[in-house]
């Protein structure tokens, strides 16, 4: 297989281990899931391979960390029948529909909650909160001051102000937002040493609320008020602080596996337009990132993976056909990863990134 539809980027520590040992599930202690809304559909087939084959028979605890749609995906990993849960999530997400072309935040939130409840079923919340192997961590944020409001006139200017402050310094986010991580098990298995962070226990009573809040984009969706057992407040999208994560969080000993829709990472939501904020190679030391190749993405309908703009640019039938087509075509990404893994030739496809090499390496694969 000379040209793969997926690329594998590894930091120095991860690359060395994989070259010496091959690729196997026991190397990994942490699974990461990024924000990105509909972009996740290009990974749903890869998730199937990871759930059903790569992590099959897992015996050691695995920490999962996600924000926004990454929380939705990771929730499925912690369920008793993860593949069936993922199928329900994919179907519900693709087929979500609204009575008007401009649904209100409350309507979008209600649709998101309905999808989650369908995925979880009667026992899913307990399975996620009490899973002895898959230790879930769902990232949300609480807005301070006017950022806790649902009133557009207060929320929109406050969002702009926090984005402007972030452009000068990412550290300024702590003046506007508090990261709240909902975690299963008695203690969180991951920890952050940047920004203001509070850990809150994940229970069967708050799993749905925590995951919904993790994806509640300000102005697009309503926040989630006072999840059970958590500090009072209005909870919103964890991607605000951790869009793709900066990878410098503390995690259990072992490597981090990062299925990602892009071969680059943006730390926070407000950093998307700030090219100098891309995560640098040294942060990837213990991480293996698997992403669709730029060549594969170029061959998708419209030459891109799905995004939220599809809701506005396409009608319901066009969007559903497009998203289903992307899911179907993305089977090639999953199959290529499976072949690389099973062939034992992962070293032939591994792109190692060092402290300052990541932007250069991304240019080599056409993704910078």
N, C-alpha and C positions, 0 to 999 in steps of 0.2 A: 504494500500500500504506500505509494510514493507521496501522494497528495491526500492529506487527511482533512476532513471537514471540521475537525476540532484541533485546537492547539493546547499545549500543556506548558504553562509557565511555572517555574519553581525557583524559590529562593535558594541560597547557597546550602543551607543545612538540609533542606528537603531534597535538593538535587543530589547531594552526596549520598544520602541514605537510599534514595531510590535507585541510583546507579549501582550501589553496592548490594542491595537486597532485592531488587525488583520492586514491583508495586503490589502491595497487599493491604487489606483493611486494618490489620493490627498496628500499622504504622501511625494511624490517625487517631487523635483523641478528640478532635473538634471539627464540626461541620458548620460552615458559614453560609448564610443566605442573605442576599442583598435586597434593597428596595428597588423598585422599577416597574410596578404595575404590570401591564400586559407583556412586558419583555420576558417574563418568566416562562411564557409558552414555548419559547425556543429551547427551554431546558426540561420540559416535562417528560420527554422521552429519555433523557439522560437520568433524571430522577428515578425513572422506572428501573433502569439498569442498576443504579446504586442501591435502591431499596430491595429489589428482587434478587440481585446476584452478587454485587460487590460486597455488600454488608450482610449477606445471608449468613445466618448462624452466629451473629455477633454475640460474644460472651462478656466483653469488657464494656464498662460504661462509656458512653459517647456524649459529649456536650454539644448541643446545637445552639447557635446564636443567630438570631435573625431580626430584621426590621422590615416592616411593611409586608410586601408579598413574600419576602423571605421567611417571615413568621408563619404565614399561611402554609407555605411549602413544608417548613420544618415541623409544623404541627402534625402533618400527615406521617412523617417518619416515626413519631412517637405513638402512633395508634396501633392497635392490635392487628389490623389488616391495612397496612400502609398503602399498598397498591390500589386497593378499592377506594380508600379515602382520597388518594390523588386523582383517581378517575372522577369521583364526584366533584372534587374541587375544579378540575379542568372543565367538566361539562357545565357546571353552574357558572363559572367565570366567563366562559365563552358565550353562553346563552343569556347572560343578564340583559334585561331589556327594560325600557321605561316608556311611560305613556306620552312623553313629550321629548323634543330634541334638546331641551334644556331642563333636566330634572333638578330639583332642589337638593342641597346638601343632605337634608333629612331623608329624601327619597333614595339617594345613593347609599346612605348609611344603612337604611332599612334593607336594601337589596344585599349589601355586604353581609349583614347579620344573618339574613335568610340563607345565604350560601354557606356560611360557617355552621349554622345549625343543621343544615342538611349533611354537611361533611361529618360533623361530630356525632350525629344520631343520639341515641339514648345514653350510650356508655362512653363516647369518645372523650368527653371532658375529664372523666375519671382516669381513663387510660393515659392521657397526656400528662396530667398532673402527678400521677402515681407511678409512671413507668420507671422500673428499677434500672434500666439500661440507657434509655434515651433521655438525657437530662436537658430539658428545654429551657431556653432563655429568650424571652420576647422583649425587644426594646421598644419603649414608648417615651414620650416626653410630656411633661406638664408645663404649660405656658404660665409665665409670671405676668401679673398685672393685666393689661388689656389683651394679652395673648391667651388668656383664659376665657375671653368673651366669644360669643357666637354672633355678635353684632358686626356686620360688615364694616361699618363706619369706624369701629374701634380696632377690629382685627386686622384689616388690610394695611392701615398705616403702621401698625406695630410690627407686622411681618416685614414690611419694607425697611423699617428701622433696624430690625435684627439682621436682615440680609446685608444692609449697608455696613453695620458694625462688623459682621463676619468677614466682609471683604478686607477690612483692615487687620483683623486678627480673629482666628477661629476661637481663641480663648474667650472672646467677648460673648459667645453664646450662653455662657453660664449666667450672665446677667438677665437673659431673656427666657431661657429654657432650663428645665431640670430633667436629666435623663432618669427614667425609672425602668428598671429591668425586672420583669416578672420571671422568677426562676422556680423550677420544680426542685425537689429534694430540700433538705433542711438548710443547706448553705449553697450559695451560688458557686458554680464551678469556674466561672469566668469573672474577671474584674477589670474595671477601667481606672486608669490613673489620670485621665484628662476630663475636663468639664465636671459639672456637678452631677453626681450620680447617687441614686437611692435604689436599694434592692428591696423587692417586695415578693412575698411567697406566692407561688402559683398554686391555686386550688381548683377543684372541680367547679366551684361557684364562680370563678373569675376567668377561666380559660377563654371563653368566647369573648368576653369584654376586653381582655388583654390583647388578644390577637386582632380584634376589630380595631382597637385603639392604635395598635402598631401600624395600621395602614390607613388611618383617618387623616387624609391630606387636608390641611387648613384651607378654607374657602370652597373646597370641592366636596368634602364630607363634614358632617357634624362631629365634634369631639365626643368622647365617651366620658360621661360624668361618674365619678366616684366608683370605680370598680370595687367589688366586694373585697374587703380585707386590705386595701391599699390606702395610702394617704389621700385625703380628699383633694379633688381637683378635676380639671378638665383635661383628659388625656388625648394625645394626638400622635401623628405619624412619627415613629422612631427614626425614619430616614432624615429628619431635620438635623439631628446630631450625627447619625450614623447611616448615611445613604449607601455607601459601599464598604464602610468601616475603614479605619486607617491601619488595621492589622497589628497595632501595638498593644492590644489588650492582653491581659494575662489569661492563660488557659492551662488545662491539665497537661502534664508532660506528653509529648508526642507532636505529630504534625497536624496542620490545619488543612482540611480539604475544602476547596472553594469552587463549587460549580457556579459559573458566572456568565452572564450574557455578553459581557465585554471583556477584552483582554487588557483592560485598564481599570483603575479604581479612583473614585471621587469620594473623599471622606464624608462630607455632609451635603445635604440637599442644596444649600445656598452656594456650594462650591462648583456646581455643574458648569458654570460659565467662566470659572477661574482656572485657566490652564496650569498656573503655577502651583495649584493645590493638588495635583495628581499624587497619589500615593507612590513613594519612591521605592526603589528596589530593595533597600535594606530592611524595610518593614516586612518584606515577604520572606525573610530568612527561613522560616519554618512552614511555609505555605506552598501548596500545590494548587494552582488555579487551572480549571478546565473551562474553555470557552469555545463557542463556534468560531471557525476561522473567518477572516474577512472575505475570503473567496466564496465560502458557503453563503454568508449573509448577502453578498452581492447577487446571488442567484435566486434569492427569495422573491416572492411577489412584491413589487414596489422597491425592490433592492434594499429592504430593511427588515428588522424584526418588529413585531407589533409595539405600539405605544399608545398612550392615552389620547393622542390626537385622532386616532382612528375612530373614536366615538363621534367626533365632530365632522370628519372628512368623508366618512362612509355611512351609508344607511345600514340598518340592522342586518339585512340579508347579506350585503356585501362584506360587512365586517366579520360576520360569522363564517362565511366561506373563506375569507382571507386567513383568519386565525386558525381555522381547522386545517387549511393547507399548510400553514407554517408548522403546526404540530406534526402533521404527517411527514413533511420533508425533513423535520428535525430528527426523525428516526435515524437518519444517516449519521448525525453527530453521535448519537448513542451507540450505534453499531461500530463506528470507527474507534470510539473510546474502548468499547468491549474488545475489539480486535487487538488494539495496542496493548491492553492489559493482559489478555490471554496469550498473546504471542510471546510475551516476555521480552519484547523489543522496545520497551518504553523509553530506554535511554536514547534510542535513535530519534525520538520525537520530542524529547525534553528540551525546552529553551530555558537555560539558567540565567537568572538576573541577579546582578550584584548591587552594591550600594548605589551606584549612579547609572546603572545600565538600562533600567527599565524603559525610559523613553526611547533609547536607541534600539532596543530589541523590538519594541512595538512598531517602530518605523520599518524594521526588517520584515515584519509580517503584515505590513500595510494597515496598522490599526491606530497609529498615533493621531 
